[in-house]
């Protein structure tokens, strides 16, 4: 599994965790905000990876 595939798996795992946490609490809960920030970071990493041409 390459870096891109690993990042996509991490992105999906984080996205699911964020959605589940938001459903159980609220969108403004500290853990949801932290997961959202983590997801943003992962998406930015993936975007940089794609722009570099793998």
Steps between C-alpha positions, in 0.01 A plus 500: 500500500646834393496830682192622311300191589608526866397863512162419345443228761592741781274767350205261488562375855519857632192607302292214640620570856412868463151426367433248778626737768291786364191280494558397861583849629494818294692653214664744742619239751874517567569150368304567179692822442828314562402228253400763246842662536670163463292428190598837349865418561466158335317647201772763457767229514314299237458806279874575520575134423277508190647830377850357530395227259522209740 
